[in-house]
Amino acid sequence: MLRTGAILLSLWTGFNLILALGILFMILVLGQNAPCLLILFGDTRAAGMDPRAVATINGLAVVFNACAAAICALSLTVIWLALIKREMWAFWALAGSLIFVQVAGFASDSFFAHKNLVANIISSSLLLLGFAAVATNLFRKST
């Protein structure tokens, strides 16, 4: 179950890493606006918005997605170098940080009228299944 849990956690972190890098590419290389504008207004052009507000949204999107990419990359390293070796600190570090990020995802979605609720539920389920699979192996009593 430890390997299964590590794979599930890797799927979660890998997907979020790709998503964050994709958004960074979209904003920084392609010059597009943050995807939250699509969620709020139906397009990313932000027509009629104060350019300073758009710049603020884009700046925050860059910082957040850079942080998300960094935590996902670091998490993948911890999963495959420490957690897979049954290091308890790795379980608690990953659980504390990744569950915190997922809870923040739910909180941020509330600003968008929970338009991503289904995606957040699926994401949370995958994350919790991964931790549950790891925990059943790590916390199993030896006989």
Wavefront OBJ file of the C-alpha trace (Angstrom):
o trace
v 0.000 0.000 0.000
v 2.946 2.335 0.546
v 3.861 2.253 -3.143
v 0.213 2.706 -4.166
v -0.069 5.717 -1.871
v 3.180 7.161 -3.230
v 1.855 6.777 -6.777
v -1.458 8.460 -5.887
v 0.375 11.332 -4.191
v 2.686 11.588 -7.210
v -0.312 11.803 -9.534
v -1.746 14.632 -7.431
v 1.532 16.551 -7.198
v 2.453 15.851 -10.822
v -0.878 17.121 -12.130
v -0.653 20.262 -9.992
v 2.968 20.813 -11.060
v 2.008 20.621 -14.738
v -0.975 22.905 -14.162
v 1.116 25.527 -12.331
v 3.880 25.443 -14.953
v 1.285 25.717 -17.716
v -0.270 28.786 -16.125
v 3.158 30.373 -15.653
v 3.957 29.708 -19.315
v 0.616 31.157 -20.366
v 1.126 34.371 -18.383
v 4.884 34.935 -18.666
v 5.659 33.614 -22.145
v 2.419 33.956 -24.070
v 1.441 37.224 -22.370
v -2.084 36.093 -21.517
v -3.980 37.063 -18.392
v -4.534 34.834 -15.377
v -7.062 32.012 -15.842
v -9.149 33.257 -12.906
v -10.390 35.992 -15.230
v -11.863 33.276 -17.429
v -13.646 31.814 -14.405
v -15.004 35.209 -13.354
v -15.772 36.874 -16.683
v -15.928 34.097 -19.263
v -12.777 35.276 -21.050
v -9.248 36.320 -20.130
v -9.228 39.628 -21.999
v -10.490 41.548 -18.953
v -12.128 44.168 -21.172
v -13.163 47.197 -19.171
v -11.050 46.360 -16.130
v -8.568 48.835 -14.720
v -5.146 47.785 -16.064
v -3.714 48.070 -12.537
v -6.259 45.515 -11.298
v -5.365 43.137 -14.139
v -1.655 43.600 -13.384
v -2.289 42.830 -9.719
v -4.249 39.680 -10.583
v -1.546 38.534 -12.997
v 1.220 39.261 -10.496
v -0.510 37.274 -7.774
v -1.150 34.422 -10.221
v 2.564 34.293 -11.088
v 3.653 34.241 -7.439
v 1.075 31.629 -6.452
v 1.785 29.317 -9.376
v 5.544 29.587 -8.847
v 4.997 28.581 -5.201
v 2.646 25.760 -6.231
v 5.190 24.446 -8.748
v 7.954 24.608 -6.137
v 5.978 22.754 -3.446
v 4.916 20.105 -5.952
v 8.473 19.549 -7.186
v 9.770 19.380 -3.627
v 6.931 17.032 -2.661
v 7.750 14.649 -5.510
v 11.334 14.539 -4.256
v 10.247 13.850 -0.675
v 7.764 11.164 -1.802
v 10.337 9.180 -3.787
v 13.430 9.762 -1.625
v 12.030 9.655 1.905
v 8.384 8.598 2.133
v 8.965 5.458 0.083
v 11.641 4.521 2.657
v 9.022 4.818 5.429
v 10.417 8.045 6.879
v 7.729 9.303 9.266
v 8.845 12.929 9.028
v 8.131 12.805 5.294
v 4.536 11.684 5.889
v 3.833 14.490 8.365
v 5.623 17.143 6.281
v 3.754 16.154 3.126
v 0.396 15.805 4.869
v 0.720 19.155 6.618
v 1.779 21.091 3.557
v -0.279 19.443 0.805
v -3.516 19.267 2.778
v -3.015 22.932 3.705
v -2.653 23.795 -0.001
v -5.779 21.784 -0.848
v -7.804 23.526 1.873
v -6.578 26.856 0.502
v -7.795 25.725 -2.933
v -11.286 25.245 -1.521
v -11.098 28.633 0.200
v -9.983 30.416 -2.963
v -12.734 28.711 -4.948
v -15.267 30.383 -2.662
v -14.293 33.702 -4.284
v -15.373 32.213 -7.627
v -18.769 30.960 -6.392
v -17.347 27.402 -6.166
v -17.201 27.027 -9.945
v -14.406 24.462 -9.485
v -16.102 22.509 -6.703
v -16.187 19.184 -8.551
v -12.516 19.502 -9.504
v -11.636 20.341 -5.889
v -13.579 17.330 -4.601
v -11.850 15.005 -7.069
v -8.470 16.521 -6.230
v -9.098 16.211 -2.486
v -10.248 12.615 -2.878
v -7.080 11.653 -4.748
v -4.908 13.395 -2.166
v -6.691 11.815 0.805
v -6.672 8.362 -0.801
v -2.933 8.701 -1.285
v -2.359 9.653 2.329
v -4.696 6.915 3.558
v -2.829 4.273 1.544
v 0.513 5.482 2.885
v -0.816 5.704 6.447
v -2.151 2.128 6.435
v 1.377 0.963 5.725
v 3.261 3.374 7.991
v 1.021 3.035 11.025
v 0.375 -0.700 10.785
v 1.300 -2.510 13.969
v 3.957 -5.135 13.517
v 3.022 -8.590 14.750
l 1 2 3 4 5 6 7 8 9 10 11 12 13 14 15 16 17 18 19 20 21 22 23 24 25 26 27 28 29 30 31 32 33 34 35 36 37 38 39 40 41 42 43 44 45 46 47 48 49 50 51 52 53 54 55 56 57 58 59 60 61 62 63 64 65 66 67 68 69 70 71 72 73 74 75 76 77 78 79 80 81 82 83 84 85 86 87 88 89 90 91 92 93 94 95 96 97 98 99 100 101 102 103 104 105 106 107 108 109 110 111 112 113 114 115 116 117 118 119 120 121 122 123 124 125 126 127 128 129 130 131 132 133 134 135 136 137 138 139 140 141 142 143
